[in-house]
């Protein structure tokens, strides 16, 4: 987050479905392959700080 703010980032491209970086649908963390609605921890942190998040495969 600190680097994103220092660099003036307004958007972030993050790995889709990751429990840390996913946006919209993420793995539930049980390693069963189950997807749940929600954002990963880092994606959520970025969004709360005004940085748009997009997922890539």
N, C-alpha and C positions, 0 to 999 in steps of 0.2 A: 504494500500500500504506500509506504514511504517513497519508494522509487517511482511509482505511478504519479504521485502528487508532485514530486520534484521535477519530473520530466514533462508535466503538464498533460498527461494522458487524459483523453476524454472517452476512449473506448478500449476494451480489452477483448482479445480473441482467446478463448479458453477451451480446453479439451471437453468435448461433450460427454455427458453421463458420469463424469468423475464426481465422487462424493466431496471432493475439495473444490473443483473448478467448474463442475457442470452447471448448466443453466436450463431451467424448465423441467427436465426429467433427469434424475440421478439414480445411480445404483444405491440400494439400501444399506450397503456396508456388510452384508452377511456372506458375500461371495457366492450367492445363489443365482445371480444374474437377474434378480428382481429389480424392476425400475419403480421409483416412486416420484410423485410430483414434488418439485421443490428445487432449490438452488444449493450448490455446494457452499462450504464455509467461506472460501475466498471470494467466490462470485457474489455471495451475499454481502460481504464486507465492502467490495468495490461498489456495488449498487447503492449501499447505504451512504457512500461517500461521493455520490454523483457521477460515477464512471459507468458508462453503458457497457453491458456485457453481451458478447455474441459467442455462440458455440461453434466449434469446428470439429470434424470427425478425426 
